[in-house]
Amino acid sequence: MKIRTLSQLSLFLASAMVAAVMPSFAQAPSAATTVAVPAKEDIRPIFCPALSEDKTYDGRYDSYRKLLAGDDGWIFRTGNDLQTHLDINDTAIKMIADWQETLKQKGIEFVMVYVPTRGMIHHANINQDDKKAYGFTDVDSVWDDYFATIEKMRSSGINVVSVPRPAEGTPFFYKRDHHWNAAGAKRTAEAVAEYVKKMPVYGELKKTTFKTTKKEPYDFFGTTDKVFAKVCNTKQPPERIDIFMTERAEKAQAEGDLFGDVPEPEVVLMGTSNSTWEPSFSNFEGFLKEALSADILNMAVSGGGIDTAMISYLNSDHKKAQKAKLIVWEVPGYYNLNKHQGLFRQAIPGLYGDCGKDAIADVKGVKVDDETTQLFEGLEDEAMTGNKYYLYLNFSKPVKKPFMVDFRFPKDRDRTKISRSARYKADGEFYLALKNGKKNLDEVNIEVSSEDRKDLKVDAKICKIP
């Protein structure tokens, strides 16, 4: 059975429970029985020549760049799995450190989880010729980079969790899918819990006992099966895996979950599809609940990158409820943090939100009916310089397409595109901080897509972080 959704999983588990009470006539092998050693899988037959061509991956499959047949049934992605250098520059470190400090001022602790790549952990299954072709011949140096990056962040005060290097052959990721499996999710959850339990905030969290149980095995097909079906007209074989589910140990609390009678969790999980139930089915949220003995609000977004979950939380009623005491941010190591600095230009002011009557400049109900809409002008005398100042936008209806914010200065300008994942439920609230180094903001314009402009109005404010 190919399980794709939670409802399908429920049906599968129900069927498994019925099967469990039926008598079994299978006999265990006797001492004299010879047990065959499973043959290694050969995944090469499902590959076709098109998968070796660069043009195949343009657009839809760009993130795969390319798919390679590994040993014993493994499939690797050159773009993400075979990265040879992990690093973070000082600017990115400062952005994350500022985000952590801003959260702390709001009474929320922050912990980042930096996850190694599949190639780092399962390098033994990469074909030797491919290792040479893509320069992935020294995995020790990649691990050195990983731990050096961790140490670099920690030396700047960032709370970041590393995953200890596992012994060769240790289960962690799926063979034919880029997500971690249950073993990897559990190891990571335990590493996070070990780190958090040393922080003062852990003693402040409300404790709840959770219990994880193993269910019946099932066939997991992975996310690359669609590529083989589309490009090669072949079928990717499934992996036979166990599934784990975590529930409250106390019956009364478990019943409260069913009826929604549980308090707002104090731990917020922000992450990628590693942290969601689908499509990984790895139960990271559950393992983390059990390891921390604390309930979790899971804001992770599958297919949303490392920024969508963060922005989703900041624009949610959960953030406005102000119950969070700890935020855990799961970041796969294949993301280049140096290219995601713009996230924090939105996230940090998002923690402050609408500055209300304290706005330095304020306009209401501006019609957005031209390609370029001017919001503010003549601001130079306010001497607004640096990222302590930010623009707050509240559109009259959800804005789905990317749009441009144009900050103009007497001798300079900063044009920044604001875009959100298609997995994000569109809304009308946006924040953007000024860049450091830009002096004396004078004018602010926005350029909104014609698809979003119909009957669109916007309230805008220039705010200053206290």
Secondary structure, DSSP 8 states (H G I E B T S, - for coil): -B--SHHHHHHHHHHHHHHHTS--------TT-----------GGG--GGGG-GGGGSSTTTTT--EEE-GGG-EEEHHHHT-------HHHHHHHHHHHHHHHHTT-EEEEEEE--HHHHSGGGS-HHHHHHTT---HHHHHHHHHHHHHHHHHTT--EE------TT---B-SSSSSB-HHHHHHHHHHHHHHHTTSGGGGGS----EEEEE---EEE--STHHHIIIIIS-----EEE--EEEEESSHHHHHHHHHT-----SEEEE-STTSSSTTT---HHHHHHHHHTS-EEE---TTSTTTHHHHHHHTSHHHHHT--SEEEEEEETTS-GGG-THHHHHHHHHHH---GGG-SEEEEEEE--SSSEEEE---GGG---STTEEEEEEESS---S-EEEEEEETTEEEEEEE---TTS---SEEEEE--TT--S--EEEEE--HHHHTT-EEEEEEEE--
